[in-house]
């Protein structure tokens, strides 16, 4: 995520950030999303867009992913999400 589309500093693995589909995805730059999976929840800021993402797909940093499941799981299916729009 060098040079995130939304601007700002380059995120690190520890950043609570996600990328979403551009134009028709879920959320926009600066919005926050609460991701829920298997009784766990994490909040992440939308800072970038991903070409391969579909609606409801989030490309998450390692810290966001690992808050929900082990990194070696690779993909989380059946996640619930709630958008918290910026004001």
C-alpha positions, 0 to 999 in steps of 0.5 A, a space after each residue: 500500500 505504498 502511496 495510498 489512493 486516499 493520500 497520507 502516509 504509507 501505512 505499515 503492517 500495524 496500521 488499522 487500514 483497508 482497501 475497497 473496490 473503487 466506484 461501486 465498492 463499500 465506503 470511500 476514503 476516510 470512512 471507517 468500517 467495523 469488521 466482525 468475524 467469529 465473535 471478534 471485531 476490529 475497526 479499520 480506516 479506508 485509505 486505498 482502492 483495490 482493482 480486484 476487490 468486489 463489493 463487500 471485499 476488504 483488502 486488510 492490513 496484517 494487523 486488521 486481519 490478525 485481529 479477526 483470524 490467523 494470518 495463515 488462514 489467508 482469506 476470511 469468508 462470511 465477515 459482517 461489516 458496518 460502515 461508519 462514514 466520516 463527517 
